[in-house]
Amino acid sequence: MGYGTPFEVPPGLRARTPFSPPVDPDGYGIWIAAPETVEFDPAGRADRVGNFAYVPISLSYHLENALLERAGVDGMTVVATSTSTGRVYSAKLEEDDPAEPPSEEPNPNPPMKGMQLELESIEGYYTFNLLHFLELPPTSDRYRLHVTLETFQSNVIEVAMARQGS
């Protein structure tokens, strides 16, 4: 898809974009990327749910299938720490869309069990609006961000939130 900036990527997209961090094919991990600065209008509404800004976080992961079966992307936690106040904000990346109802027919290919499952890995991508999950105040500040899932922690990035015109 032809996205020119991270702000053009729709939040909730679960596909690789030009802004997705590279994945290490030889190792497991979580990687994140974001614009260095996000300008906002504190009275504005940047998305359909009323957040004052769109802070696009591009997440890439390469993890064991067993871990993702157990915890899933929804089990990941995003953490933001204000560099000016030290206040820490955190939340699970849980989807707010209702799950699809179970099908009436059983799955003809049930998931594999045991050791074979643990040897398989999955590479995935997710773009989300940081403000969809964290209630950051509409003030200018810098935040250190990372994402965790059980024993895995992503790289740490910094994002500056700046009021438009300041």
QUILIN-V465491 format. One record per backbone hydrogen bond with DSSP energy under -0.5 kcal/mol. CO is the residue of the C=O (numbers start at 1). NH is the residue of the N-H. E is the energy in kcal/mol with one decimal. If there is no record, write none. Layout:
CO/NH/E ; CO/NH/E
This chain:
1/3/-1.3 ; 2/4/-0.5 ; 5/8/-1.6 ; 6/9/-1.1 ; 10/13/-1.7 ; 13/127/-2.4 ; 17/20/-1.6 ; 23/25/-0.9 ; 24/27/-1.3 ; 29/62/-2.5 ; 30/155/-0.5 ; 31/60/-2.9 ; 33/58/-3.0 ; 36/160/-3.0 ; 38/162/-2.7 ; 40/42/-0.6 ; 40/164/-3.1 ; 41/44/-2.2 ; 47/50/-1.6 ; 51/46/-3.3 ; 51/47/-0.7 ; 52/41/-0.7 ; 53/55/-0.6 ; 54/56/-0.7 ; 55/130/-2.5 ; 56/35/-0.5 ; 56/58/-0.6 ; 57/59/-0.6 ; 57/128/-2.1 ; 58/33/-1.8 ; 59/126/-2.3 ; 60/31/-3.0 ; 61/124/-2.5 ; 62/29/-2.5 ; 63/122/-3.1 ; 64/68/-2.0 ; 65/69/-2.8 ; 66/70/-1.9 ; 67/71/-3.3 ; 67/72/-0.8 ; 71/75/-0.5 ; 72/75/-1.4 ; 73/76/-2.0 ; 76/93/-2.7 ; 77/148/-2.6 ; 78/91/-1.7 ; 79/146/-1.9 ; 80/89/-3.0 ; 81/144/-2.4 ; 82/86/-1.6 ; 87/82/-2.6 ; 89/80/-2.8 ; 91/78/-2.7 ; 92/94/-1.3 ; 113/116/-0.6 ; 114/117/-0.7 ; 114/118/-1.5 ; 115/119/-1.2 ; 116/120/-0.6 ; 117/66/-0.5 ; 117/120/-1.1 ; 120/65/-2.6 ; 122/63/-2.4 ; 124/61/-2.4 ; 126/59/-3.0 ; 127/12/-3.2 ; 128/57/-2.9 ; 128/130/-0.7 ; 129/132/-2.0 ; 129/133/-0.7 ; 130/133/-1.1 ; 130/134/-2.3 ; 134/136/-1.5 ; 137/139/-2.2 ; 141/161/-3.8 ; 142/83/-2.8 ; 143/145/-0.5 ; 143/159/-2.3 ; 144/81/-2.4 ; 145/157/-2.1 ; 146/79/-3.0 ; 147/154/-3.0 ; 148/77/-2.6 ; 149/152/-2.7 ; 152/149/-2.3 ; 157/145/-3.0 ; 159/143/-2.6 ; 160/38/-2.9 ; 160/162/-0.6 ; 161/141/-1.8 ; 162/40/-2.1 ; 163/166/-1.8
